[in-house]
Amino acid sequence: MNIRHQQLLERITIIPGLMSGRPTIRGMRFPVGDILEMLADGMTEDEIIEQHPILEKEDIFAALLFASVKMKNTIVIHAA
């Protein structure tokens, strides 16, 4: 993992008492999952930031990277 990726992932916080421990952006009450859903709905980075000015483009990149890292570390077991 390069330095940029490390810096992006530092924007993702998991705090047990905040949002039930779900990953959030920079310790705010803004879940990573919400950003991913907005992107999946077809919103652009600019549209997301316009609707949620508390966010920065780097937060969106961080959410995508976090999801990617989680997927790479996921093992799927198929039961017979």
N, C-alpha and C positions, 0 to 999 in steps of 0.2 A: 504494500500500500504506500502510495507516495504522500508527500507532505500536504499537498492540496486536499487529498482525500481525508487525511487525518484532521485537517483544519475544518473541513465541512462536517465531519462526524462529531466534532466538538460542539456543534450547534444543536445536536440532538441530546436531550436530557431525559432521564428516567428517574423521577422522584416519587418514592412510594406514596406520599400523601397527595400528590398532584395528579388529577385526572385518572385516578385509580391505578397509578403506576404505568400508564401507557406512555410511549415515547412522545415527547412534545418538542416544540421548537424553542430553544434558548430559555427554558424554564418558564415559559408562558403557558397559558391555558389554550394552547393551539396544537392539537394532536397532529402528528405526522400523517396519520391515516386520512385526515381531512384534506390535506394537500394532495395526496395521491388520488383521492376520489375526485377532486376538482380537475386534476389533469386527465383522469379517465373520462370525465364528462366532456372533455374537449376544450376546457378553458386554457388560454395561453398564460404564460408567466405574467405578462403585463395585466391581463384581466384579473388574475388572482391578486396581484399587488394592488390594483385599483380598488378592488372590493375589500381588501384586508391590508390597509397601509402599514400595519404593524410589522408585516413580513417584508423580507428582502429577497432578491433573486437568489442569493446564496442559500437561503433557507429552503427554497424549492429544490435547488440542486442537492442540498443535504438530505432532504426527504427521499429523493430518488436514489441517491447513493445508499442510504440506510436500508431501503427496501431491497436493493440489489445485494447488499452484503448479507442481509437476512436470508434471502432466497438461496444464495450460494452455500449457506451454512444449514440448510434445511435438508433433512433426510426423509424420504417418503418410503414408508413400508406398506407394501401391498399384502393384505391378508388373503389367504386362499379360501 
